[in-house]
Amino acid sequence: MGRRGAVAVEFALVATMLLFILFVVIDLGLAFHVRLILGAAAREGARQAAVDGGESARARQRVTDYLSLAGIAVDAAEVTFVPPTASYGTPITVTVSYRYWFTIPLVQAVLGPLMQLRGTAITRSERLR
């Protein structure tokens, strides 16, 4: 009976560690997925900003549409266009920032409750002024 008990204790210790690692991988995978969405939304906004010659309602709408289609809370995301207006050939940088809250409480306890994620895209203005 002593050997069986030792095996049960070893299994409990190893299974606990494996489950913790599994939960961390799942939550970090979700965070990476959100990061990819932010980058794609920034590219959408940068493409429209290049056509419009800088920040515009259409460029901002492209970003918010992309985020909402992906299921990300638009009011929690911050979108910046630098510079706000650009002449032909000037680089335009679009940054989408988002505070990602970890979903699994155990991961929150170890890594902290949130992680700041950012997606950035740079393109040149195509608008002749």
Backbone as CSV, one residue per row, in Angstrom:
resi,resn,N_x,N_y,N_z,CA_x,CA_y,CA_z,C_x,C_y,C_z
1,MET,0.812,-1.192,0.000,0.000,0.000,0.000,0.857,1.258,0.000
2,GLY,2.065,1.181,0.580,2.947,2.339,0.647,3.399,2.783,-0.740
3,ARG,3.659,1.832,-1.608,4.094,2.165,-2.974,2.965,2.827,-3.758
4,ARG,1.758,2.328,-3.600,0.606,2.924,-4.284,0.363,4.350,-3.810
5,GLY,0.526,4.557,-2.531,0.335,5.897,-1.975,1.373,6.870,-2.509
6,ALA,2.614,6.414,-2.666,3.682,7.268,-3.196,3.394,7.634,-4.644
7,VAL,2.898,6.686,-5.412,2.563,6.951,-6.811,1.429,7.969,-6.897
8,ALA,0.448,7.856,-6.029,-0.672,8.802,-6.030,-0.199,10.211,-5.678
9,VAL,0.700,10.307,-4.708,1.234,11.622,-4.324,2.067,12.209,-5.464
10,GLU,2.910,11.404,-6.088,3.717,11.875,-7.223,2.818,12.336,-8.369
11,PHE,1.775,11.566,-8.650,0.848,11.955,-9.713,0.171,13.283,-9.392
12,ALA,-0.232,13.460,-8.149,-0.893,14.704,-7.747,0.047,15.900,-7.929
13,LEU,1.304,15.739,-7.575,2.268,16.833,-7.731,2.540,17.142,-9.200
14,VAL,2.769,16.116,-9.989,3.074,16.313,-11.407,1.844,16.829,-12.161
15,ALA,0.678,16.289,-11.875,-0.540,16.725,-12.560,-0.848,18.188,-12.250
16,THR,-0.599,18.609,-11.025,-0.833,20.006,-10.658,0.059,20.935,-11.474
17,MET,1.328,20.592,-11.570,2.264,21.414,-12.349,1.899,21.418,-13.833
18,LEU,1.541,20.266,-14.373,1.174,20.190,-15.786,-0.097,20.990,-16.079
19,LEU,-1.065,20.930,-15.200,-2.291,21.707,-15.391,-2.007,23.200,-15.313
20,PHE,-1.142,23.602,-14.384,-0.776,25.014,-14.287,-0.096,25.473,-15.572
21,ILE,0.832,24.690,-16.079,1.521,25.049,-17.330,0.522,25.100,-18.480
22,LEU,-0.416,24.171,-18.514,-1.444,24.171,-19.562,-2.283,25.449,-19.508
23,PHE,-2.690,25.861,-18.312,-3.491,27.082,-18.180,-2.708,28.323,-18.583
24,VAL,-1.433,28.373,-18.230,-0.593,29.508,-18.627,-0.460,29.560,-20.151
25,VAL,-0.251,28.428,-20.770,-0.118,28.385,-22.230,-1.419,28.812,-22.902
26,ILE,-2.542,28.370,-22.391,-3.834,28.753,-22.970,-4.048,30.254,-22.861
27,ASP,-3.811,30.820,-21.690,-4.044,32.254,-21.496,-3.056,33.096,-22.306
28,LEU,-1.807,32.698,-22.361,-0.839,33.436,-23.175,-1.151,33.288,-24.667
29,GLY,-1.687,32.140,-25.061,-2.121,31.964,-26.444,-3.262,32.907,-26.800
30,LEU,-4.195,33.082,-25.874,-5.288,34.035,-26.098,-4.753,35.464,-26.188
31,ALA,-3.782,35.800,-25.343,-3.180,37.138,-25.384,-2.448,37.350,-26.717
32,PHE,-1.757,36.328,-27.188,-1.061,36.444,-28.475,-2.064,36.616,-29.613
33,HIS,-3.192,35.934,-29.521,-4.244,36.082,-30.532,-4.755,37.529,-30.568
34,VAL,-4.979,38.109,-29.401,-5.418,39.506,-29.331,-4.352,40.423,-29.916
35,ARG,-3.083,40.135,-29.643,-1.982,40.943,-30.184,-1.972,40.898,-31.712
36,LEU,-2.228,39.747,-32.295,-2.301,39.631,-33.754,-3.473,40.436,-34.312
37,ILE,-4.586,40.423,-33.621,-5.749,41.201,-34.049,-5.437,42.694,-34.002
38,LEU,-4.744,43.144,-32.951,-4.382,44.558,-32.848,-3.471,44.976,-34.001
39,GLY,-2.530,44.127,-34.370,-1.651,44.434,-35.494,-2.410,44.519,-36.803
40,ALA,-3.345,43.604,-37.006,-4.142,43.626,-38.236,-5.047,44.857,-38.275
41,ALA,-5.621,45.228,-37.130,-6.459,46.431,-37.077,-5.634,47.675,-37.360
42,ALA,-4.410,47.722,-36.849,-3.519,48.859,-37.127,-3.185,48.929,-38.611
43,ARG,-2.969,47.782,-39.259,-2.693,47.770,-40.706,-3.888,48.272,-41.508
44,GLU,-5.093,47.876,-41.087,-6.298,48.361,-41.771,-6.406,49.879,-41.657
45,GLY,-6.190,50.393,-40.452,-6.247,51.837,-40.247,-5.146,52.571,-40.984
46,ALA,-3.945,51.980,-41.025,-2.820,52.613,-41.718,-3.075,52.668,-43.220
47,ARG,-3.655,51.636,-43.762,-3.953,51.628,-45.205,-4.949,52.735,-45.554
48,GLN,-5.988,52.877,-44.753,-6.971,53.929,-45.012,-6.369,55.305,-44.761
49,ALA,-5.523,55.432,-43.747,-4.867,56.711,-43.462,-3.922,57.100,-44.593
50,ALA,-3.284,56.120,-45.226,-2.396,56.417,-46.354,-3.189,56.995,-47.517
51,VAL,-4.365,56.446,-47.759,-5.211,56.937,-48.851,-5.780,58.316,-48.523
52,ASP,-6.165,58.512,-47.242,-6.791,59.770,-46.832,-5.783,60.870,-46.494
53,GLY,-4.508,60.519,-46.369,-3.498,61.521,-46.045,-3.376,61.798,-44.559
54,GLY,-3.655,60.814,-43.731,-3.532,60.970,-42.284,-4.774,60.488,-41.575
55,GLU,-4.905,60.907,-40.327,-6.051,60.482,-39.524,-7.343,61.009,-40.131
56,SER,-8.322,60.126,-40.201,-9.632,60.518,-40.721,-10.689,59.670,-40.023
57,ALA,-11.920,60.075,-40.161,-13.014,59.300,-39.574,-13.089,57.918,-40.209
58,ARG,-12.811,57.849,-41.525,-12.849,56.547,-42.201,-11.738,55.621,-41.703
59,ALA,-10.543,56.169,-41.473,-9.430,55.349,-40.976,-9.727,54.845,-39.566
60,ARG,-10.230,55.717,-38.716,-10.574,55.312,-37.350,-11.703,54.283,-37.368
61,GLN,-12.659,54.454,-38.273,-13.775,53.510,-38.384,-13.292,52.138,-38.849
62,ARG,-12.304,52.096,-39.740,-11.751,50.813,-40.195,-11.156,50.046,-39.027
63,VAL,-10.453,50.769,-38.157,-9.847,50.117,-36.987,-10.937,49.602,-36.052
64,THR,-11.904,50.433,-35.727,-12.947,50.018,-34.794,-13.810,48.887,-35.371
65,ASP,-14.061,48.916,-36.670,-14.817,47.820,-37.295,-14.059,46.502,-37.168
66,TYR,-12.750,46.546,-37.431,-11.940,45.324,-37.356,-11.925,44.775,-35.930
67,LEU,-11.758,45.666,-34.966,-11.734,45.221,-33.570,-13.068,44.641,-33.138
68,SER,-14.156,45.289,-33.523,-15.475,44.786,-33.107,-15.804,43.456,-33.786
69,LEU,-15.388,43.273,-35.037,-15.606,41.982,-35.698,-14.832,40.861,-35.015
70,ALA,-13.689,41.202,-34.439,-12.869,40.203,-33.751,-13.317,39.986,-32.308
71,GLY,-14.294,40.766,-31.843,-14.810,40.582,-30.497,-14.037,41.316,-29.415
72,ILE,-13.295,42.336,-29.802,-12.526,43.117,-28.835,-13.312,44.382,-28.503
73,ALA,-13.368,44.721,-27.228,-14.099,45.911,-26.788,-13.438,47.158,-27.360
74,VAL,-14.162,47.862,-28.214,-13.608,49.018,-28.911,-13.300,50.148,-27.935
75,ASP,-14.153,50.326,-26.903,-13.905,51.429,-25.965,-12.665,51.174,-25.107
76,ALA,-12.207,49.930,-25.011,-11.012,49.620,-24.228,-9.736,49.789,-25.040
77,ALA,-9.867,49.979,-26.343,-8.690,50.142,-27.204,-8.414,51.622,-27.438
78,GLU,-7.141,51.948,-27.532,-6.723,53.314,-27.814,-6.011,53.328,-29.169
79,VAL,-6.462,54.193,-30.063,-5.910,54.273,-31.419,-5.249,55.637,-31.601
80,THR,-3.991,55.635,-32.071,-3.293,56.890,-32.338,-2.750,56.888,-33.758
81,PHE,-2.812,58.069,-34.385,-2.264,58.287,-35.722,-1.176,59.357,-35.599
82,VAL,0.037,59.053,-36.044,1.135,60.026,-35.992,1.792,60.075,-37.363
83,PRO,1.863,61.218,-37.995,1.230,62.499,-37.676,-0.244,62.466,-38.069
84,PRO,-1.053,63.401,-37.538,-2.482,63.408,-37.869,-2.749,63.731,-39.337
85,THR,-1.918,64.576,-39.947,-2.040,64.853,-41.382,-0.667,64.666,-42.011
86,ALA,-0.663,64.139,-43.227,0.608,63.837,-43.881,0.511,64.136,-45.370
87,SER,1.601,64.651,-45.913,1.661,64.880,-47.352,2.226,63.631,-48.029
88,TYR,2.282,63.654,-49.333,2.708,62.488,-50.116,4.087,61.990,-49.670
89,GLY,4.202,60.706,-49.399,5.465,60.084,-49.039,5.820,60.131,-47.569
90,THR,5.082,60.867,-46.770,5.369,60.970,-45.339,4.896,59.703,-44.625
91,PRO,5.721,59.118,-43.767,5.290,57.923,-43.030,4.176,58.246,-42.032
92,ILE,3.212,57.364,-41.969,2.114,57.466,-41.010,2.174,56.223,-40.128
93,THR,2.207,56.440,-38.826,2.250,55.339,-37.867,0.909,55.249,-37.157
94,VAL,0.316,54.074,-37.200,-0.948,53.818,-36.503,-0.662,52.803,-35.400
95,THR,-1.042,53.156,-34.183,-0.826,52.280,-33.029,-2.160,52.002,-32.355
96,VAL,-2.410,50.726,-32.100,-3.616,50.308,-31.382,-3.156,49.655,-30.076
97,SER,-3.515,50.244,-28.945,-3.136,49.720,-27.628,-4.370,49.153,-26.939
98,TYR,-4.147,48.103,-26.155,-5.261,47.420,-25.491,-4.749,46.777,-24.201
99,ARG,-5.523,46.889,-23.148,-5.187,46.226,-21.889,-5.881,44.872,-21.869
100,TYR,-5.085,43.814,-21.941,-5.620,42.454,-21.941,-5.670,41.929,-20.509
101,TRP,-6.840,41.536,-20.077,-7.018,40.951,-18.749,-6.960,39.443,-18.888
102,PHE,-6.081,38.825,-18.126,-6.001,37.362,-18.150,-7.320,36.772,-17.676
103,THR,-7.720,35.664,-18.270,-9.033,35.089,-17.998,-9.009,34.049,-16.888
104,ILE,-7.871,33.430,-16.647,-7.796,32.357,-15.657,-7.243,32.933,-14.347
105,PRO,-7.993,32.835,-13.244,-7.563,33.449,-11.985,-6.194,32.981,-11.503
106,LEU,-5.859,31.735,-11.752,-4.556,31.231,-11.331,-3.426,31.952,-12.067
107,VAL,-3.630,32.222,-13.335,-2.633,32.951,-14.120,-2.567,34.400,-13.648
108,GLN,-3.709,34.980,-13.316,-3.733,36.344,-12.787,-2.918,36.445,-11.501
109,ALA,-3.011,35.426,-10.661,-2.289,35.445,-9.392,-0.778,35.380,-9.600
110,VAL,-0.336,34.692,-10.643,1.100,34.514,-10.867,1.679,35.625,-11.747
111,LEU,1.020,35.945,-12.865,1.562,36.903,-13.830,1.030,38.319,-13.658
112,GLY,0.047,38.499,-12.805,-0.588,39.804,-12.674,-1.892,39.799,-13.437
113,PRO,-2.789,40.735,-13.129,-4.125,40.690,-13.722,-4.186,41.117,-15.184
114,LEU,-3.250,41.948,-15.650,-3.371,42.428,-17.031,-2.009,42.584,-17.691
115,MET,-2.067,42.695,-19.023,-0.880,42.902,-19.840,-1.229,43.945,-20.904
116,GLN,-0.362,44.929,-21.074,-0.572,45.962,-22.089,-0.099,45.414,-23.438
117,LEU,-1.004,45.349,-24.413,-0.674,44.854,-25.747,-0.739,46.003,-26.733
118,ARG,0.070,45.909,-27.790,0.121,47.002,-28.769,0.371,46.423,-30.159
119,GLY,-0.366,46.959,-31.119,-0.151,46.639,-32.524,0.172,47.915,-33.275
120,THR,1.193,47.885,-34.111,1.641,49.079,-34.821,1.814,48.768,-36.297
121,ALA,1.445,49.743,-37.125,1.664,49.635,-38.565,2.153,50.985,-39.085
122,ILE,3.098,50.935,-40.002,3.645,52.154,-40.603,3.482,52.054,-42.114
123,THR,2.958,53.123,-42.691,2.801,53.186,-44.141,3.050,54.616,-44.598
124,ARG,3.293,54.786,-45.874,3.539,56.130,-46.411,2.243,56.701,-46.998
125,SER,2.087,57.993,-46.811,0.901,58.669,-47.316,0.901,58.652,-48.841
126,GLU,-0.257,58.425,-49.428,-0.425,58.425,-50.881,-1.200,59.636,-51.348
127,ARG,-1.547,60.499,-50.433,-2.387,61.642,-50.765,-1.538,62.817,-51.232
128,LEU,-1.857,63.339,-52.395,-1.191,64.552,-52.902,-1.922,65.757,-52.353
129,ARG,-1.179,66.673,-51.791,-1.820,67.880,-51.225,-1.434,69.082,-52.030
